[in-house]
Structure formats: structure tokens, C-alpha cells
Amino acid sequence: MDALPRAFAPPPYAVAWRRARRARRARVAGAVTALLVTGTLAACSASDPTIADLPSDVASARPSISAEEAQFVLA
């Protein structure tokens, strides 16, 4: 009695299309989530400046500059 009579049941191809759409949405949602996680983790990387971040005259004058000193120079 709970099942829909055949006259009111959707055609089989409509059910297949719905399932395909759900599967596609799930794949897209998974890809978007993966991109967001990757972006978040990339934003959390170390922010210590490197020798390439410094002006060339500072880098050539003091090649052994520490990260704290480099942050002071860049600030």
C-alpha cells in the first residue's frame, strides 16, 4: 500500500537521471571541498621571509640574515 501505483511512479529513466545528477553533485562537492582544504593548508604555510624576499642590497650586504631580522627589514 505504501508503494506508488504504476500510474504515479516516475519513469525509470527519470530515476536514473536523478541518481546521475546526485552522483555528479557529490563529485563536484567533493572536488570543491578538496580545493578549499588545499587552499586553507596552503595559507597556513610558514611565512618566514627568504633571501629572495629581501631587497638585493640587503641580501648582498648580509647573506646570513635571520628570519626575525628579515621581517624587521620588510616591515
Buried (B, 14 or more C-beta within 10 A) or exposed (E): EEEEEEEEEEEEEEEEEEEEEEEEEEEEEEEEEEEEEEEEEEEEEEEEBEBEEBEEEBBEEBEEBEEEBBEEBEE
